[in-house]
Every structure is written in C-alpha cells, then in structure tokens.
Amino acid sequence: MEVGGVTLACRTAGSTDRPSWILLHGWPHSSALYDGVINELARDAHVLAFDLPGVGASRGEPESGEKHVLADLVLSAAEKLGAKSIALAGLDVGGMIAFAAARWHAHRLVAAVVMNTVIPGLEPWSQIITDPRIWHFAFHNVPELPEAMVAGRERRYFDFFFDFLAGDKAALTDALRREMTQAYARPESLHAGFEWYRTMAADAKRNAASGRIELPLLYLRGDADGRKIDDYLDGLRAAGAVNLTGETIEGSGEYLPVEAPERFVEALRTFRLSRTQSPARSAARR
C-alpha cells in the first residue's frame, strides 16, 4: 500500500467486515514476529501486521522517524486497506508508535496496546536511558557509526538482543531470527531502524506536552527483565492516560507473541472486549 511517499507491506488475515487489529513490531524485528498469532486473532477480527517503513518488504524513507509520523503512516495504510474499529498494538518501538497513535490519532482508534517498552519522555524514561544495560539507545543515536559497525554483521549483532531480551531465547527459532535479520539486510533498512532511536529525543519533547488520553489503553509486558510494571503505569497516568489497564505475562520476556502466544492473544482479546464494547462507547464511535 502506497501512502505518504512510502510503500508499506503487511501480513493480513480475517475479513474486513470485522473490527481490525494493527500489529507493529520493534527493533530489530519485522512483521514475522506475529506469524504465530495472526490467524488466531483473525478468528474474530481483521488483522494487519505491518513491516515498519523502510524495513522488510516495506520501501521508502518516511519524512521522519518520529513516532507520531509513523503512526499516521500505518493508520493511513490500514484505513486504505479497509480497516475499521481499529485497535493498534505495538511492541518495543512499535509500542512507542502505539502510544503516539493513542496520543495524537485517538479519533482513528477504539483502543491501543503498548507492549514491553518505555515511552520517550515518560517515566521511567530517565532511569532507562541511564541504565548501562540499555547502552544501545546511546550507540544507535550516533549518526552513521552504527550502520558502519553493524553492516555485514547483522545476525551476530541482533542475536545479542534476541537473547538478552527474551525470557525463553529458544522460543526465537533460527528460522525466525534469520527472517527478522533479513528484514534489515538492505542499507536503507538498517538505517531506518537506527533512525527510530535518533528521533527519540524529539519524541520525548513531544510526549512531554500535557494532554488527556481517554482512549482505552493497555500496557502489557513480560516479567523476565525484573522491572516492575507499576513504574510504567505511573508514567502513563502522569502523561494523561485515564482509561489505563496494566497486565504482566509471567515467565516471558520482550517477545510476547513468540514466547507466550496463547496468553498474548487472550490478553488482547479480553482487553478489547472489556474496554471497547460498552453501549456508550459504541454509540460515541458511530
């Protein structure tokens, strides 16, 4: 689908007559992250799992890697593909995009799910970016150097993060790792992924603006990294989220749709049914 000067590719399942889910990956992933859950979600929904701009089968460089810009692109593409009553779920950088969609494009959504990420500018952002275990945020922010260092060594570099961020690293099969690594094989794709980090300072400045988020919002995370979900929920509430739910999937790391596919699908389906089906909300959306 061509939109906003780029071409976006997505994996789809289910009928366009049904309410839609948009699924967004992060770094260094692709839409393949959702292969194991897309058909199950499509039992009662229209599902679109996008390759983010410039990555995988998507082509072209967006005007910015800022997350509200990327949110507009994927929402516009989904709408052209017939999506309606859209709930958007994103993991890692995709979760940052999901928050931006909830904050700046709420009128186009019925709900949003942010998964396993910190939102730039929202606590515990100041703690995360000074944590030496998250050194790559600073490295990826350096112009040109990450591209020069990683090009030709993508699989070895990405495997470090696949293993470090997973609760069950064996769940990320060699085939999945190869497919996601291949999504960044082109120089343009590798650059696009690092640009998501280089724009986080601008994202943080934008997110710091006061505002009220009435859209139903779920913050979902695994517990393998030992971080407490309450810190993330407090940051979202301070940013204006007034219709917020939090849930932890025990025994999983960052890769929820791969490490805990059944619980991942259940969490999304339960949240959507419980938070978007009230008569008042249905009337408001018509």
Buried (B, 14 or more C-beta within 10 A) or exposed (E): BEBBEBBBBBBBBBEEEBBBBBBBBBBBBBBBBBBBBBEBBBEBBBBBBBBBBBBBBBBBBBEBBBBBBBBBBBBBBBBEBEBBBBBBBBBBBBBBBBBBBBBBBBEBBBBBBBBBBBBBBBBBBEEBBEEEEEEBBEEBBBEEEBBEEBBEEBBEBBBEBBEEBBBBBEBBEEEBBEBBBBBBBBEEBBBBBBBBBBBBBBBBEBBEEEEEBEBBBBBBBBBBBEBEBEEBBBBBBEBBBEBBBBBBBEEBBBBBBBBBBEBBBEBBBEBBEEBBEEEEBEEEEE
